[in-house]
Amino acid sequence: MRITTKWILMASAIVLLAGCGTRVGGWFHKAPDEATAPAALVDFEPRLSVETLWQRNIGDGERRLGLRMAPTLAGGRVYAADAGGSLFALDAQNGQDIWRNETGLRLSSSPGVGGSLVVASSLDGDVVAYDADGGGERWRARVSSEVVSMPAVGSGLVVVRSIDGRVFGFDAADGNRRWVFERTTPALALRGKSAPLLGQGLVYVGYEDGVVVALRMQDGLRVWEQRVAEPQGRSEIERLGDIGGAMQLGVNEIYAASYGGQVMAIQAQNGQPLWATDLQSYAGLALSGRYLLAGDVDSTLWALDRTNSSSLWRQEALRNRWVTTPAVQAEHVLVGDSEGYVHWFDLPTGAPAARARVGRNPIRGAPQVSLDSIAYILDTHGQLVAYRVSRL
């Protein structure tokens, strides 16, 4: 699947100079023609009741930085950050502050949480670990360029991917650097970066040239790499192949979606492809049971069978609304969009089920759903909302 002219023109108009390369911030503007205008929202008979449990402001948000900041859930708490440097730990039930730290940093990613640590990163390459209970600083480190993907925390390790393609492994106890992996990245890439995934003794990283790399957790050595999409076209913009959205780790397989035009299932231990299908995505994937969920570059939602890639349904109601990475709540798929709406669809069929609005500002970070099926949504101006749904 190739990138169409309208997307090339859109990307050309919104190039960002960041770090050591040129980054395309594909969430910022749209061409004012009918082909790219957001689809009008159509009335439907709701199947779900949406209850707002609480709503509050957590600072200035990310505004127009294209960072896709989202809340992070752990241990009955919601951790969130804003680009102005505020780092919050909130009670997930009522949204009240447990602690707040004014870090003084230009925070640039969702907080990484694991064990007793909350790890924040900045546009200046800072990586700072805070105590999850009280918010005090535990250690501080520095990487080679800005960090816009959430740090991964687990197995005694903090893994951070910087925008120049380097991946750093830090000791979770004291912040000492254990290893660094370097890989050349294209000069032109999407602004968003997929977060590193930890599993089965490996760290999985998606790159701008459409390649997934597996590193050994203990020393950062490369175990395998697999190309998800071959860059095509004559210009650098046409050859964008980023794995810029969320990857998903199953029992023995990893799933990745590329802007270059494919979704692939890969054996987690050896990197061999299990299947691949044509689908061009910037936002990444969600996984629930047999369902692998994705939004494509036109914001059509797809449900694929995770075992063989066959299409179970597709939903075109949100075309050109720049939907987020999907999430699953109570047998329903939900996404946010560029006008501040949250949309729920039936997981088995894709039929519309409910709609709510956080505000008038875009939602770029993926909705986060707790174990007790509460959805937490953060918009670009710092409005954070907790929703519960129930069948009508």
Salt bridges, closest charged atoms under 4 A:
GLU51 OE1 - ARG388 NH1 3.46
GLU62 OE2 - ARG364 NH1 3.56
ASP97 OD1 - ARG56 NH1 2.53
GLU102 OE2 - ARG100 NE 2.65
ASP124 OD1 - ARG106 NH2 2.76
ASP126 OD1 - ARG142 NE 3.68
ASP131 OD1 - ARG138 NH1 3.09
ASP133 OD1 - ARG77 NH1 3.74
GLU137 OE1 - ARG140 NH2 2.86
GLU146 OE1 - ARG191 NH1 3.05
ASP164 OD2 - ARG166 NH1 2.58
ASP171 OD2 - ARG178 NH2 3.30
GLU182 OE1 - ARG166 NE 3.55
GLU208 OE2 - ARG23 NH1 3.28
GLU208 OE1 - ARG161 NH2 2.78
GLU208 OE2 - LYS193 NZ 3.64
ASP209 OD2 - ARG183 NH1 2.80
ASP219 OD2 - ARG216 NH2 2.20
GLU225 OE2 - ARG183 NH2 3.39
GLU225 OE1 - ARG222 NH1 2.86
GLU230 OE2 - ARG227 NE 3.70
GLU253 OE2 - ARG306 NH2 2.90
ASP298 OD1 - LYS6 NZ 3.52
ASP298 OD2 - ARG319 NH2 3.71
ASP305 OD2 - ARG290 NH2 3.16
GLU316 OE2 - ARG314 NE 3.68
ASP337 OD2 - ARG321 NE 2.75
ASP337 OD2 - HIS343 NE2 2.81
GLU339 OE1 - ARG321 NH2 2.57
ASP346 OD1 - HIS332 NE2 3.94
